[in-house]
Amino acid sequence: MSQSRDFADATKCPLCGEANACAIAAGQGAEMCWCMSVVIDPEAIARIPAEAQGKVCICERCARGAADTA
């Protein structure tokens, strides 16, 4: 059984629900974001729900593949 989430909050990771620390969501330039300086695990990107893709950023922990799937 899958758990339904609301992906309207751009400050929350769609994988774990924690704060994603996205600079763009905080009103800063993309160059200020943590994601510009890390390698993002392709498996983490593949786990982003279709309804959140292109709308909500994942957090650094999930991006590195360190988080458990929710």
BAVOSE-157533 format. One record per residue (C-alpha): x, y, z; residue in one letter. Coordinates in Angstrom, 2 decimals. Last residue first. Layout:
X | Y | Z | res
X | Y | Z | a
...
! end
This chain:
X | Y | Z | res
9.61 | 6.14 | 2.96 | a
12.76 | 4.89 | 1.31 | t
15.71 | 4.97 | 3.67 | d
18.02 | 7.91 | 3.28 | a
21.72 | 7.79 | 2.43 | a
21.47 | 7.75 | -1.35 | g
23.50 | 10.96 | -1.71 | r
20.45 | 12.76 | -3.04 | a
18.41 | 11.41 | -0.12 | c
20.75 | 13.07 | 2.40 | r
21.00 | 16.22 | 0.29 | e
17.24 | 16.72 | 0.22 | c
15.06 | 16.12 | -2.85 | i
13.73 | 19.02 | -4.88 | c
10.05 | 19.63 | -5.64 | v
8.34 | 20.61 | -8.90 | k
10.25 | 19.00 | -11.76 | g
9.19 | 15.54 | -10.64 | q
6.72 | 15.64 | -7.72 | a
3.70 | 14.00 | -9.45 | e
5.97 | 11.35 | -10.98 | a
7.23 | 10.25 | -7.55 | p
11.00 | 10.69 | -7.09 | i
12.52 | 7.20 | -6.81 | r
14.45 | 7.45 | -10.12 | a
16.23 | 10.57 | -8.86 | i
17.39 | 8.67 | -5.78 | a
18.63 | 5.78 | -7.97 | e
20.66 | 8.29 | -10.02 | p
22.56 | 9.28 | -6.84 | d
23.25 | 13.01 | -6.99 | i
26.90 | 14.05 | -7.16 | v
27.38 | 17.18 | -5.08 | v
28.31 | 20.83 | -5.71 | s
25.29 | 22.32 | -7.49 | m
22.90 | 20.45 | -5.20 | c
23.93 | 22.58 | -2.20 | w
22.15 | 25.55 | -3.75 | c
23.73 | 29.01 | -4.08 | m
24.20 | 28.72 | -7.85 | e
20.44 | 28.19 | -8.14 | a
19.86 | 31.77 | -6.98 | g
18.02 | 32.44 | -3.73 | q
14.27 | 32.61 | -3.05 | g
14.18 | 29.86 | -0.41 | a
12.65 | 27.42 | -2.91 | a
15.60 | 28.25 | -5.19 | i
18.11 | 27.60 | -2.41 | a
16.68 | 24.15 | -1.70 | c
17.39 | 23.11 | 1.90 | a
15.37 | 19.89 | 1.35 | n
13.53 | 19.94 | 4.68 | a
12.32 | 16.43 | 5.59 | e
9.50 | 14.56 | 3.85 | g
11.66 | 11.51 | 3.07 | c
11.30 | 11.08 | -0.70 | l
9.44 | 14.23 | -1.78 | p
11.94 | 16.40 | 0.12 | c
10.18 | 19.41 | 1.67 | k
10.80 | 23.11 | 0.87 | t
8.69 | 23.08 | -2.31 | a
5.53 | 22.38 | -0.27 | d
2.87 | 21.37 | -2.83 | a
4.02 | 17.73 | -2.93 | f
1.17 | 16.41 | -0.78 | d
1.91 | 12.80 | 0.03 | r
-0.04 | 9.57 | -0.41 | s
1.42 | 6.41 | 1.16 | q
1.51 | 3.34 | -1.01 | s
0.00 | 0.00 | 0.00 | m
! end
